[in-house]
């Protein structure tokens, strides 16, 4: 039986900002990480620990200074910007703390946006977007614009947008950071349901309750992995 290829694998991943010795900042140092298809992982750590930098590397939004990053077994170091953009669009869904919705576009238009850069025929864009919106329970807001939505509704629209290209992995950077605890729980339940449907989820957070929705928690301190532990299902946090 062949070994299964990890979805995400980093080998000695290092990121240094600044050129001169006196101004350089080591954001990540020698990160060795493996994420298998279907996992739900939280990466936690204090502000400035390097967790967001790591998410940017995993999401192909930034290049490492040294080390290797393999996505679905493919070495990414020498890929062109066009190829990297294609991988991001087709295989990675992003959820951000600040939502990043277009203010003048409706919910439907915001969710459809990634499809314009996909290979899906234009006549199928609306159908695919409606399916993603239904999945997060936002069909009653199709024609609304972001200014007409609550924070939790905005984040659920952002989740639908992340889902619309049916990515291999969903990356969430502090997805509840701008939400109250009750609304945040609703958003996390939505993300957890996506994991149960088979999506690979990686959440960046500094909040322990958020991290406990995952089945594996990785702690980053000073640009290095300080711990990597599995969480049994009986200890996971769920709203009742």
NORJO-V964424 format. One record per residue. RES is the residue in three letters. SS is DSSP state (alpha for helix, beta for strand, coil for the rest). PHI is phi in degrees with one decimal (none if undefined). Layout:
# NORJO-V964424
RES;SS;PHI
RES;SS;PHI
This chain:
# NORJO-V964424
UNK;coil;none
UNK;coil;-77.1
UNK;coil;-68.9
UNK;coil;-74.7
UNK;coil;-75.2
UNK;coil;-61.0
UNK;coil;-69.2
UNK;beta;-131.3
UNK;beta;-146.9
UNK;beta;-116.7
UNK;beta;-129.5
UNK;beta;62.1
UNK;beta;-66.7
UNK;beta;-134.6
UNK;beta;-131.7
UNK;beta;-122.1
UNK;beta;-102.6
UNK;coil;89.3
UNK;coil;-91.8
UNK;coil;-71.1
UNK;coil;-57.2
UNK;coil;-77.7
UNK;coil;-113.5
UNK;coil;-72.1
UNK;beta;-125.9
UNK;beta;-88.2
UNK;beta;-82.4
UNK;beta;-135.8
UNK;beta;-137.6
UNK;beta;55.1
UNK;beta;-84.5
UNK;beta;-113.7
UNK;beta;-141.5
UNK;beta;-127.6
UNK;beta;-125.1
UNK;coil;-92.9
UNK;coil;-56.5
UNK;coil;93.0
UNK;coil;-78.0
UNK;beta;-122.2
UNK;beta;-121.9
UNK;beta;-109.3
UNK;beta;-112.4
UNK;beta;-118.1
UNK;coil;161.6
UNK;coil;-69.1
UNK;coil;-58.3
UNK;coil;85.4
UNK;coil;-77.8
UNK;coil;109.9
UNK;alpha;-67.2
UNK;alpha;-70.5
UNK;alpha;-61.1
UNK;alpha;-63.0
UNK;alpha;-63.1
UNK;alpha;-63.9
UNK;alpha;-66.4
UNK;alpha;-61.8
UNK;coil;-83.9
UNK;coil;61.2
UNK;coil;-93.6
UNK;coil;-148.7
UNK;coil;-104.5
UNK;coil;-72.3
UNK;coil;-74.4
UNK;beta;-155.3
UNK;beta;95.0
UNK;beta;-120.1
UNK;beta;-132.0
UNK;beta;-112.9
UNK;beta;-112.1
UNK;coil;52.5
UNK;coil;84.5
UNK;beta;-99.1
UNK;beta;-67.9
UNK;coil;-100.8
UNK;coil;-57.7
UNK;coil;-104.0
UNK;coil;-73.4
UNK;coil;-70.1
UNK;alpha;-59.7
UNK;alpha;-64.1
UNK;alpha;-67.6
UNK;alpha;-62.9
UNK;alpha;-63.2
UNK;alpha;-64.4
UNK;alpha;-62.8
UNK;alpha;-59.7
UNK;alpha;-67.7
UNK;alpha;-89.7
UNK;alpha;-119.7
UNK;beta;-129.1
UNK;beta;-109.7
UNK;beta;-111.8
UNK;beta;-125.3
UNK;beta;-111.2
UNK;coil;-59.9
UNK;coil;-96.2
UNK;coil;71.5
UNK;coil;56.3
UNK;coil;-89.6
UNK;coil;-73.6
UNK;coil;-64.5
UNK;coil;-94.3
UNK;coil;-99.4
UNK;beta;-75.1
UNK;alpha;-55.5
UNK;alpha;-60.4
UNK;alpha;-66.0
UNK;alpha;-63.2
UNK;alpha;-71.1
UNK;alpha;-72.7
UNK;alpha;-50.1
UNK;alpha;-61.6
UNK;alpha;-71.0
UNK;alpha;-65.1
UNK;alpha;-104.5
UNK;coil;-99.8
UNK;coil;-95.7
UNK;coil;-71.1
UNK;coil;-55.5
UNK;alpha;-55.9
UNK;alpha;-67.8
UNK;alpha;-101.0
UNK;alpha;-60.8
UNK;alpha;-64.3
UNK;alpha;-59.7
UNK;alpha;-65.6
UNK;alpha;-64.5
UNK;alpha;-60.8
UNK;alpha;-63.3
UNK;alpha;-67.2
UNK;alpha;-65.4
UNK;alpha;-63.6
UNK;alpha;-62.9
UNK;coil;-103.9
UNK;coil;70.2
UNK;coil;-120.0
UNK;alpha;-65.8
UNK;alpha;-77.3
UNK;alpha;-124.1
UNK;coil;-51.8
UNK;coil;-93.9
UNK;coil;-80.2
UNK;beta;-101.4
UNK;alpha;-51.6
UNK;alpha;-64.4
UNK;alpha;-97.8
UNK;coil;-112.5
UNK;coil;-76.2
UNK;alpha;-59.3
UNK;alpha;-65.8
UNK;alpha;-66.9
UNK;alpha;-59.0
UNK;alpha;-68.9
UNK;alpha;-68.4
UNK;alpha;-65.5
UNK;alpha;-62.2
UNK;alpha;-66.1
UNK;alpha;-60.1
UNK;alpha;-63.2
UNK;alpha;-65.8
UNK;alpha;-83.8
UNK;coil;-62.9
UNK;coil;-91.5
UNK;coil;52.4
UNK;coil;-73.3
UNK;coil;-75.1
UNK;beta;-139.3
UNK;beta;-112.9
UNK;beta;-107.6
UNK;beta;-121.1
UNK;beta;-102.1
UNK;coil;48.2
UNK;coil;-65.3
UNK;coil;-111.4
UNK;coil;-61.4
UNK;coil;-104.6
UNK;coil;-119.9
UNK;coil;-71.6
UNK;alpha;-62.7
UNK;alpha;-68.2
UNK;alpha;-65.4
UNK;alpha;-59.5
UNK;alpha;-63.5
UNK;alpha;-63.2
UNK;alpha;-63.7
UNK;alpha;-66.8
UNK;alpha;-63.4
UNK;alpha;-64.0
UNK;alpha;-64.6
UNK;alpha;-63.3
UNK;alpha;-65.6
UNK;alpha;-66.0
UNK;alpha;-63.3
UNK;alpha;-65.0
UNK;coil;-85.0
UNK;coil;113.5
UNK;coil;-73.4
UNK;beta;-83.5
UNK;beta;-123.1
UNK;beta;-128.7
UNK;beta;-112.4
UNK;beta;-97.6
UNK;beta;-158.5
UNK;coil;-111.6
UNK;coil;-101.8
UNK;alpha;-60.5
UNK;alpha;-58.6
UNK;alpha;-64.4
UNK;alpha;-59.9
UNK;coil;-75.5
UNK;coil;-72.7
UNK;coil;-80.5
UNK;coil;-101.1
UNK;beta;-152.5
UNK;beta;-121.0
UNK;beta;-111.1
UNK;beta;-102.9
UNK;beta;-109.9
UNK;beta;-134.8
UNK;coil;51.6
UNK;coil;79.0
UNK;beta;-131.6
UNK;beta;-75.9
UNK;beta;-96.0
UNK;beta;-158.3
UNK;beta;-148.7
UNK;beta;-135.2
UNK;beta;-81.5
UNK;coil;-115.0
UNK;coil;-70.0
UNK;alpha;-60.0
UNK;alpha;-72.6
UNK;alpha;-100.9
UNK;coil;-70.8
UNK;coil;-91.3
UNK;coil;-133.4
UNK;coil;-77.3
UNK;coil;-104.4
